[in-house]
């Protein structure tokens, strides 16, 4: 591993450039980007010398750091990776690295019982599992939920950096309901994950309310240095989502009391994994349980209820009860009518 922090910044910056095949990189280009990174992350104003960058490239090619980077020069001018899938972040761990990581895992595991370190639990488990599977050359013991083919995940790092560096973004975006994409300035305040789908949360120029932008609907993003960043004025994400299931929050809706009957078959699942932190059991019968939530009526609430099918139904409020009933009826009707993909002709299914 690199001996000092400045070197690590240089190597990671060079790696990001060489992986970016949308641009041709001359040595002068690399020097400029590395100098900007050193100023941004380390406050170094004097820049970097040509000789240092050339030495870094040579060192990355060698076995001294374990990178063996396949750096090639095209037309005696442009630097890139010969293998487009290569990155120094993908190099295998050495025995020494594994040993140190295993020690780090053991230390971090000591904090898992403390409430202040609850957020570390999953990180520690992932790290522990990776160390074990690499060292033993075996399949992982823990299989975390993931969707590697989800669109927009490659924007995550840029969005994260925009939050940290307080940069305005110009985003090309097309919602599911829009016929054409829109391009607008957006100020990201935080990133939110819900059911393995990522959202950038913040405000759009000209709009006075918080918006969620799904990463899988983003077509492109770039820094817009001409527009001043609008910072978050102390809005806590935990408080923002306090009264909702999911990510859809309305500033104009108050939370309502929702009473749901859950059948005996589904009750254990709902009790051990509550739909919302406000959930409480208000009645128990032979047939099942009645639970109560205090949440806003949003799309995610409806989807959660519908997901239990016949195992859950709404007791209160009446409006939500009618909405769910209507959607379930429409779902049942869809199984009675078959629409063919070719002509969309209706045929009654045989009984």
C-alpha positions as CSV (number, residue, x, y, z in Angstrom):
1,X,0.0,0.0,0.0
2,X,1.2,3.6,-0.6
3,X,3.3,4.9,2.3
4,X,1.7,8.4,2.5
5,X,-1.6,10.0,1.9
6,X,-0.5,12.3,-0.9
7,X,0.7,9.4,-2.9
8,X,-2.6,7.6,-2.4
9,X,-4.5,10.6,-3.6
10,X,-2.3,10.7,-6.7
11,X,-2.7,7.0,-7.5
12,X,-6.5,7.1,-7.0
13,X,-6.8,10.2,-9.2
14,X,-4.7,8.7,-12.0
15,X,-6.7,5.5,-11.8
16,X,-10.0,7.4,-12.2
17,X,-8.6,9.2,-15.3
18,X,-7.2,6.1,-16.9
19,X,-10.5,4.3,-16.4
20,X,-12.4,7.2,-18.0
21,X,-12.4,6.2,-21.7
22,X,-14.7,9.1,-22.7
23,X,-11.6,11.3,-22.9
24,X,-8.1,11.1,-24.2
25,X,-5.5,11.8,-21.5
26,X,-2.2,13.4,-22.3
27,X,0.5,13.6,-19.6
28,X,-0.3,17.3,-19.2
29,X,-4.0,16.5,-18.6
30,X,-3.0,14.0,-15.9
31,X,-0.7,16.5,-14.2
32,X,-3.5,19.1,-14.2
33,X,-6.1,16.7,-12.7
34,X,-3.7,15.3,-10.1
35,X,-2.7,18.9,-9.1
36,X,-6.4,19.8,-8.7
37,X,-7.0,16.7,-6.5
38,X,-4.1,17.5,-4.3
39,X,-5.4,21.0,-3.8
40,X,-8.9,19.8,-3.2
41,X,-8.2,17.0,-0.7
42,X,-4.9,18.0,0.8
43,X,-4.7,21.8,0.4
44,X,-1.5,21.6,-1.6
45,X,-1.3,24.7,-3.9
46,X,2.1,24.2,-5.6
47,X,0.7,21.5,-7.9
48,X,2.7,18.4,-9.0
49,X,5.8,18.0,-11.1
50,X,5.9,16.2,-14.5
51,X,8.6,13.9,-13.1
52,X,6.4,12.9,-10.1
53,X,3.5,11.9,-12.3
54,X,5.7,10.0,-14.6
55,X,7.2,8.1,-11.6
56,X,3.7,7.4,-10.3
57,X,2.7,5.9,-13.6
58,X,5.8,3.7,-13.7
59,X,5.3,2.6,-10.1
60,X,1.6,1.7,-10.8
61,X,2.9,-0.5,-13.7
62,X,5.3,-2.3,-11.5
63,X,4.9,-4.9,-8.8
64,X,6.1,-2.7,-5.9
65,X,2.6,-1.8,-5.0
66,X,1.0,-4.9,-6.3
67,X,-1.0,-3.0,-8.9
68,X,0.6,-4.3,-12.2
69,X,-1.5,-1.6,-13.9
70,X,-1.8,-2.3,-17.7
71,X,-1.0,1.4,-18.6
72,X,-0.4,1.9,-22.3
73,X,0.4,5.0,-24.4
74,X,-1.6,5.4,-27.6
75,X,-0.1,7.3,-30.5
76,X,2.9,8.1,-28.3
77,X,0.6,10.7,-26.6
78,X,-2.5,9.4,-24.8
79,X,-2.5,7.4,-21.6
80,X,-5.1,4.7,-20.8
81,X,-5.6,1.2,-19.4
82,X,-5.2,-1.6,-22.0
83,X,-7.8,-3.5,-20.1
84,X,-11.0,-1.3,-19.9
85,X,-12.2,-3.3,-16.8
86,X,-9.0,-2.7,-14.8
87,X,-8.8,-0.6,-11.7
88,X,-6.3,-0.5,-8.8
89,X,-9.3,-0.9,-6.5
90,X,-9.9,-4.4,-7.9
91,X,-6.4,-5.8,-7.1
92,X,-6.4,-9.0,-5.0
93,X,-5.5,-8.7,-1.3
94,X,-2.1,-9.8,-0.2
95,X,-1.6,-12.1,2.9
96,X,-0.5,-9.0,4.8
97,X,-3.5,-7.1,3.8
98,X,-5.8,-9.9,4.8
99,X,-4.1,-10.2,8.2
100,X,-4.5,-6.5,8.9
101,X,-8.1,-6.5,7.7
102,X,-8.9,-9.5,9.9
103,X,-7.5,-7.6,12.9
104,X,-9.5,-4.6,12.0
105,X,-12.7,-6.7,11.7
106,X,-12.1,-8.1,15.2
107,X,-11.6,-4.6,16.6
108,X,-14.7,-3.2,14.9
109,X,-16.8,-6.2,16.1
110,X,-16.2,-5.1,19.7
111,X,-18.4,-2.0,19.0
112,X,-21.3,-3.9,17.5
113,X,-23.2,-3.9,20.8
114,X,-23.1,-0.1,21.3
115,X,-26.0,1.9,19.9
116,X,-23.7,4.6,18.6
117,X,-22.1,2.1,16.3
118,X,-25.2,0.4,15.0
119,X,-24.6,1.8,11.5
120,X,-21.3,-0.1,11.4
121,X,-22.9,-3.6,11.8
122,X,-23.5,-4.3,8.2
123,X,-20.1,-2.8,7.2
124,X,-18.3,-5.0,9.6
125,X,-20.3,-8.1,8.4
126,X,-19.4,-7.3,4.8
127,X,-15.7,-6.8,5.6
128,X,-15.6,-9.9,7.7
129,X,-17.2,-12.0,5.0
130,X,-14.9,-10.6,2.3
131,X,-11.8,-11.3,4.3
132,X,-13.0,-14.9,5.1
133,X,-14.0,-15.7,1.5
134,X,-10.7,-14.3,0.1
135,X,-8.5,-16.0,2.6
136,X,-10.3,-19.4,2.4
137,X,-10.8,-19.1,-1.4
138,X,-14.4,-20.1,-0.7
139,X,-17.8,-18.7,-1.6
140,X,-19.1,-16.0,0.8
141,X,-20.9,-17.1,3.9
142,X,-23.2,-14.0,3.9
143,X,-25.1,-13.1,0.7
144,X,-26.3,-9.5,0.9
145,X,-29.2,-8.2,-1.2
146,X,-27.9,-6.5,-4.3
147,X,-28.8,-5.6,-7.8
148,X,-25.6,-5.0,-9.8
149,X,-27.6,-4.3,-13.0
150,X,-29.6,-1.4,-11.5
151,X,-29.2,1.6,-13.8
152,X,-27.6,4.8,-12.4
153,X,-25.4,3.2,-9.8
154,X,-22.3,4.6,-11.6
155,X,-23.6,8.1,-10.6
156,X,-23.4,7.3,-6.9
157,X,-19.8,8.5,-6.3
158,X,-20.3,11.8,-8.3
159,X,-23.5,12.5,-6.3
160,X,-21.7,11.8,-3.0
161,X,-18.8,14.1,-3.9
162,X,-21.3,16.8,-4.9
163,X,-22.8,16.6,-1.4
164,X,-19.4,16.6,0.4
165,X,-18.0,19.4,-1.8
166,X,-21.3,21.4,-2.0
167,X,-21.4,21.5,-5.8
168,X,-24.4,22.3,-7.9
169,X,-25.2,19.6,-10.5
170,X,-26.9,19.9,-13.9
171,X,-28.9,16.7,-14.3
172,X,-30.6,15.3,-17.4
173,X,-33.5,13.4,-16.0
174,X,-36.6,11.5,-17.3
175,X,-39.2,10.3,-14.9
176,X,-41.4,7.3,-15.8
177,X,-44.3,9.6,-16.6
178,X,-42.4,12.0,-18.8
179,X,-42.4,11.7,-22.5
180,X,-39.1,13.6,-22.9
181,X,-36.1,14.1,-20.6
182,X,-35.5,17.4,-18.7
183,X,-32.3,19.2,-17.8
184,X,-32.1,21.3,-14.7
185,X,-29.9,22.4,-11.8
186,X,-30.1,20.3,-8.7
187,X,-28.6,20.7,-5.2
188,X,-28.1,17.3,-3.6
189,X,-28.4,17.2,0.2
190,X,-28.1,13.5,0.9
191,X,-28.5,10.1,-0.7
192,X,-31.2,7.7,0.2
193,X,-31.6,3.9,-0.3
194,X,-34.9,2.1,-0.1
195,X,-35.4,-1.5,-1.1
196,X,-32.1,-1.6,-3.1
197,X,-33.0,1.5,-5.1
198,X,-31.1,4.8,-4.7
199,X,-32.3,8.4,-4.7
200,X,-30.6,11.8,-4.7
201,X,-32.5,14.1,-2.3
202,X,-32.3,17.9,-2.4
203,X,-33.9,20.9,-4.1
204,X,-34.2,21.9,-7.7
205,X,-33.7,25.5,-8.9
206,X,-37.0,27.3,-9.0
207,X,-38.7,24.8,-6.7
208,X,-39.2,25.4,-3.0
209,X,-39.6,21.8,-1.8
210,X,-37.5,18.8,-1.3
211,X,-37.4,16.3,-4.2
212,X,-36.3,12.7,-4.6
213,X,-34.5,11.9,-7.9
214,X,-34.1,8.2,-8.7
215,X,-30.7,7.3,-9.9
216,X,-32.1,4.9,-12.5
217,X,-33.9,7.8,-14.2
218,X,-30.8,9.9,-14.5
219,X,-29.3,10.1,-18.0
220,X,-26.3,12.3,-17.3
221,X,-25.0,14.6,-14.6
222,X,-22.2,17.2,-14.5
223,X,-20.9,19.9,-12.2
224,X,-22.4,23.4,-12.9
225,X,-19.9,25.9,-11.5
226,X,-21.9,28.9,-12.7
227,X,-24.7,28.2,-10.2
228,X,-24.2,28.7,-6.5
229,X,-24.9,25.7,-4.3
230,X,-28.0,25.9,-2.1
231,X,-27.0,24.2,1.2
232,X,-29.2,22.1,3.5
233,X,-30.4,24.4,6.2
234,X,-30.3,21.8,9.0
235,X,-32.9,19.4,7.8
236,X,-32.2,16.0,9.4
237,X,-32.9,13.0,7.1
238,X,-34.1,10.9,10.0
239,X,-36.7,13.5,11.0
240,X,-37.6,14.1,7.3
241,X,-38.7,10.4,6.9
242,X,-40.1,10.0,10.4
243,X,-43.7,9.8,9.3
244,X,-43.4,7.8,6.1
245,X,-42.7,4.3,4.8
246,X,-40.2,4.7,1.9
247,X,-39.0,7.9,0.4
248,X,-42.2,9.8,-0.7
249,X,-42.6,12.7,1.8
250,X,-45.3,15.4,1.4
251,X,-44.9,18.7,3.2
252,X,-48.7,19.2,3.0
253,X,-49.9,15.9,4.4
254,X,-50.1,15.1,8.1
255,X,-49.6,11.5,9.3
256,X,-52.8,9.5,9.8
257,X,-53.7,6.6,12.0
258,X,-53.8,3.4,9.9
259,X,-55.3,0.3,11.4
260,X,-54.6,-3.0,9.6
261,X,-55.8,-6.5,10.2
262,X,-53.1,-9.1,9.7
263,X,-54.0,-12.8,9.3
264,X,-52.6,-15.4,11.7
265,X,-50.4,-16.7,8.9
266,X,-48.7,-13.4,8.2
267,X,-48.7,-11.9,11.8
268,X,-45.3,-13.3,12.9
269,X,-43.6,-11.7,9.9
270,X,-45.2,-8.3,10.5
271,X,-44.4,-8.4,14.2
272,X,-40.8,-9.4,13.8
273,X,-40.3,-7.0,10.9
274,X,-42.5,-3.9,11.5
275,X,-43.8,-1.9,8.6
276,X,-42.9,1.3,10.4
277,X,-41.3,2.3,13.7
278,X,-44.7,3.6,14.9
279,X,-46.3,0.1,14.6
280,X,-48.0,-1.3,17.6
281,X,-50.3,-4.3,18.1
282,X,-53.7,-3.1,19.5
283,X,-55.7,-6.3,19.4
284,X,-55.1,-10.1,19.2
285,X,-57.7,-12.6,18.1
286,X,-57.7,-16.2,17.0
287,X,-57.8,-15.1,13.3
288,X,-54.8,-12.7,13.6
289,X,-53.8,-9.3,14.9
290,X,-54.7,-5.7,14.5
291,X,-51.8,-3.3,14.2
292,X,-51.8,0.5,14.1
293,X,-49.4,2.8,12.3
294,X,-49.0,6.6,12.2
295,X,-47.8,7.5,8.7
296,X,-48.5,9.6,5.7
297,X,-50.7,8.0,3.0
298,X,-48.2,7.5,0.1
299,X,-47.4,5.1,-2.7
300,X,-45.0,3.0,-0.6
301,X,-47.7,2.4,2.1
302,X,-50.1,1.1,-0.5
303,X,-47.4,-1.1,-2.0
304,X,-46.6,-2.6,1.4
305,X,-50.2,-3.4,2.1
306,X,-50.8,-4.9,-1.3
307,X,-47.7,-7.0,-0.9
308,X,-49.4,-9.1,1.7
309,X,-52.4,-9.8,-0.6
310,X,-55.3,-11.5,1.2
311,X,-53.2,-11.7,4.4
312,X,-53.7,-8.0,5.3
313,X,-56.6,-5.6,4.9
314,X,-57.3,-2.0,6.0
315,X,-59.7,-1.3,8.8
316,X,-59.1,2.5,9.0
317,X,-59.2,5.1,7.5
318,X,-62.0,4.5,5.0
319,X,-60.3,6.4,2.2
320,X,-57.2,4.1,2.3
321,X,-59.5,1.1,2.6
322,X,-61.3,2.1,-0.6
323,X,-58.1,2.7,-2.5
324,X,-56.7,-0.7,-1.6
325,X,-60.0,-2.4,-2.3
326,X,-60.1,-0.8,-5.8
327,X,-56.5,-1.8,-6.6
328,X,-57.0,-5.4,-5.5
329,X,-60.2,-5.6,-7.6
330,X,-58.3,-4.2,-10.6
331,X,-55.6,-6.9,-10.0
332,X,-58.2,-9.6,-9.8
333,X,-59.8,-8.3,-13.0
334,X,-56.5,-8.5,-14.8
335,X,-56.4,-12.3,-14.3
336,X,-59.9,-12.6,-15.8
337,X,-59.0,-10.6,-19.0
338,X,-55.9,-11.6,-21.0
339,X,-54.3,-9.0,-23.3
340,X,-52.2,-10.4,-26.0
341,X,-48.9,-8.6,-26.7
342,X,-49.5,-8.6,-30.5
343,X,-53.0,-7.1,-30.9
344,X,-54.0,-6.3,-27.3
345,X,-57.2,-8.3,-28.0
346,X,-59.3,-9.3,-25.0
347,X,-60.0,-13.0,-24.3
348,X,-61.8,-14.4,-21.4
349,X,-59.7,-17.1,-19.7
350,X,-61.2,-20.6,-19.4
351,X,-62.4,-21.6,-16.0
